[in-house]
Amino acid sequence: MKKIIAIVIAIALISASLLSVNAATISELEARQAELEAQQAEYQQKLNDSNAAVNEQQQEVDALVGQVESVTEEIQVCYQKIAIYDESIAEKQTAIDAANAEIEANMDVLRQRIKTIYISGDVSALEIVLGAKDFSDFLDKLQLVQYVSNHDEELISGIKEQLDAISDEKAALEEDKAELEAEQATLTEKQTELNTLLEDNKETLAGLQSAAADAEMQLSLSEEELSGLSEEIQAYYRQQREALAAQQAAAAASSSSDDSGDSGSSSIDYSAPQQVETDGSWTWPTPGVITSEYGEQRSYESHNAIDIGASIGTPIYAANSGTVVNCNSSCPHTNYGGSWCSCGGGYGNFVWILHDNGYETIYGHMISTAVGYGEHVSNGQLIGYVGSSGWSTGPHLHFELRINGVKSNPMNLY
């Protein structure tokens, strides 16, 4: 009998010591967890902003690429049109050269005829020819016209008119070509400016993409660390449950020995999960209405609890009997009115109760607590009062349920 009692006392002392040491570090872990969650919210917002900026900058780059392609196509069209003008001008020049050659040939024929006149001895006609100042003056001389056939005169005049018309067309083509070359120069300058702007925007886009990648990497690292902390915290509470189960098993063994004289252990395995009765045996924790449901999606996380709206000082009751395994009553920000603090790992003033079968309930954002660490509480017992401490945007009770360390919907209890 004495040996069993000694074992019970030893287990109780070891468990109490273990829980006390772990309780000191769990607050630090949970504070770090709250800090990481805040960082995640910040990184997620940065990532969202960066991705939005990247998308906007990408649209601008795409628009500039489209403009560059359009201007480049315009320049190509200008090149093609200039080539056509060059071809047309060359054709006109060929026609001008042909007309000039034809005029020269007819002048040779005319000179030959004049020579024939001279040989025939018609000196007066020769004097008229030699006295002419130019070809036009020559044609105007009535005395000479009678020696030149009407056919020759019409031929030369027609060629001269044709030559003048072709020269005018060539001049017009050259003027149009000059205007087109000026337009091409303007387009080329615009193309250069657009390409410079495009390169600048590509550099900006690359910077934004790099910032988005950094934010995504920071978010990933934060999630990795947060995952590790969550495992540590869950291990802590699992250790507490095992220690509590060992105490209960030892106490049951002692009680059985006292009743029957048998030093054997209890037949109940307190460490094994058991079915918890939820048919009305759980107490609603505080008067009020649900203002935030379980699983509600927020900017950086899913809300894995329910919020019950109530005024400052409204009593809070234990949802079921159990042992207070963690609590905080030192947060001075009991009515922050929309601002946040990281007291109590974001829970502010809170009470954490371990029930049977691996069930835990957490009551956060209190103005003050009415129970302390290690205290056994009964179903419906007063444990604190509604406040707005920690990460709270106004007076309410944060009511959280965990089953074997996993956050679950508290409404499944009712």
Secondary structure, 3 states (H helix, E strand, C coil): CHHHHHHHHHHHHHHHHHHHHHHHHHHHHHHHHHHHHHHHHHHHHHHHHHHHHHHHHHHHHHHHHHHHHHHHHHHHHHHHHHHHHHHHHHHHHHHHHHHHHHHHHHHHHHHHHHHHHHHCCCHHHHHHHHHCCCHHHHHHCHHHHCCCCHHHHHHHHHHHHHHHHHHHHHHHHHHHHHHHHHHHHHHHHHHHHHHHHHHHHHHHHHHHHHHHHHHHHHHHHHHHHHHHHHHHHHHHHHHHHHHHHHHHHHHHHHHHHHHHCCCCCCCCCCCCCCCCCCCCCCCCCCCCEEEECCCEECCCCEECCEEEECCCCCEEECCCCEEEEEEECCCCCCECCCCECCHHHHCCEEEEEECHHHEEEEEEEEEEECCCCCCEECCCCEEEEEEECCECCCCEEEEEEEECCEEECHHHHC
